[in-house]
């Protein structure tokens, strides 16, 4: 099994649609740290699991300096962001970690 890991940093804003009172219901931003893990039994014709540039294009280029409520089709919680990223990258993506602050990290694992 071949595995790769790519770390991305993005700055983005969001607001959460919650069924309780929270400061997170107001627009605010984070400097997100995103870890993407991909694997494959075989390498592609270029000798890669996935080109690191493709990961950047599908994740950072679409989320960085954006209002995530306008990009994602779900409530932009860290958990939903992690799943959205995995979905953008396909079945080879087996784990995504989204860290929105020093003490708050969410994961999505296939």
C-alpha positions as CSV (number, residue, x, y, z in Angstrom):
1,X,0.0,0.0,0.0
2,X,1.3,3.4,-1.0
3,X,0.3,6.4,1.2
4,X,0.8,10.2,1.0
5,X,0.1,13.0,3.3
6,X,-0.4,16.7,2.4
7,X,-0.8,19.5,4.9
8,X,-2.5,22.7,3.8
9,X,-3.2,26.0,5.6
10,X,-6.1,28.1,4.6
11,X,-7.7,31.3,5.9
12,X,-11.5,31.3,5.6
13,X,-14.6,32.6,7.3
14,X,-17.8,30.8,8.1
15,X,-20.8,31.0,10.4
16,X,-22.6,28.0,11.8
17,X,-26.3,27.4,11.6
18,X,-27.0,26.0,15.1
19,X,-30.2,25.2,17.0
20,X,-28.8,26.9,20.1
21,X,-27.3,30.3,21.0
22,X,-23.6,30.5,20.1
23,X,-21.0,33.1,19.2
24,X,-20.2,30.7,16.3
25,X,-23.5,31.6,14.7
26,X,-21.9,35.0,13.8
27,X,-19.5,35.3,10.9
28,X,-15.9,34.6,12.1
29,X,-12.7,33.2,10.6
30,X,-10.0,30.7,11.3
31,X,-6.5,29.9,10.0
32,X,-7.3,26.2,9.3
33,X,-4.7,23.5,9.2
34,X,-5.8,20.6,7.0
35,X,-4.1,17.2,6.8
36,X,-5.1,15.0,3.9
37,X,-4.1,11.3,3.8
38,X,-4.4,9.3,0.6
39,X,-3.6,5.7,-0.3
40,X,-3.5,3.3,-3.2
41,X,-2.5,-0.3,-3.9
42,X,-1.0,0.9,-7.2
43,X,0.7,4.0,-8.4
44,X,-0.8,5.9,-11.4
45,X,1.0,6.1,-14.8
46,X,3.2,9.0,-13.3
47,X,4.3,6.9,-10.3
48,X,2.0,8.7,-7.8
49,X,-0.8,8.0,-5.5
50,X,-2.1,11.5,-6.3
51,X,-0.3,14.6,-7.5
52,X,0.2,17.0,-4.5
53,X,-0.7,19.9,-6.8
54,X,-4.1,18.3,-7.6
55,X,-4.8,18.1,-3.8
56,X,-4.0,21.8,-3.5
57,X,-6.2,22.7,-6.5
58,X,-9.2,20.7,-5.2
59,X,-8.9,21.9,-1.6
60,X,-6.9,25.1,-1.0
61,X,-7.7,26.8,-4.2
62,X,-11.4,26.3,-3.6
63,X,-11.5,27.2,0.2
64,X,-8.7,29.7,0.9
65,X,-9.9,33.3,1.6
66,X,-13.5,32.3,1.0
67,X,-16.7,32.4,3.0
68,X,-17.3,28.7,3.4
69,X,-21.1,29.0,3.7
70,X,-21.0,29.9,0.0
71,X,-18.7,27.1,-1.1
72,X,-20.0,24.0,0.9
73,X,-23.5,22.7,0.4
74,X,-23.7,21.8,4.2
75,X,-23.4,23.6,7.5
76,X,-19.6,24.3,7.5
77,X,-18.7,22.6,10.8
78,X,-15.1,21.3,11.0
79,X,-16.6,17.8,10.7
80,X,-18.6,18.6,7.5
81,X,-15.5,20.4,6.1
82,X,-13.4,17.3,6.6
83,X,-16.0,15.1,4.8
84,X,-16.4,17.6,2.0
85,X,-12.6,17.6,1.4
86,X,-12.5,13.8,1.3
87,X,-15.4,13.8,-1.2
88,X,-13.6,16.2,-3.4
89,X,-10.5,13.9,-3.5
90,X,-12.3,10.6,-4.1
91,X,-11.9,7.1,-2.7
92,X,-8.1,7.2,-2.4
93,X,-8.6,9.8,0.4
94,X,-9.0,7.8,3.5
95,X,-8.5,10.4,6.2
96,X,-8.9,14.2,6.6
97,X,-8.1,16.2,9.7
98,X,-9.4,19.8,10.0
99,X,-7.9,21.9,12.8
100,X,-9.7,25.1,13.2
101,X,-7.8,26.2,16.4
102,X,-5.2,24.9,18.7
103,X,-7.6,22.8,20.7
104,X,-10.3,22.0,18.1
105,X,-9.7,19.3,15.5
106,X,-12.3,17.2,13.5
107,X,-11.6,14.0,11.5
108,X,-13.4,12.2,8.7
109,X,-12.2,8.7,8.0
110,X,-13.5,6.3,5.3
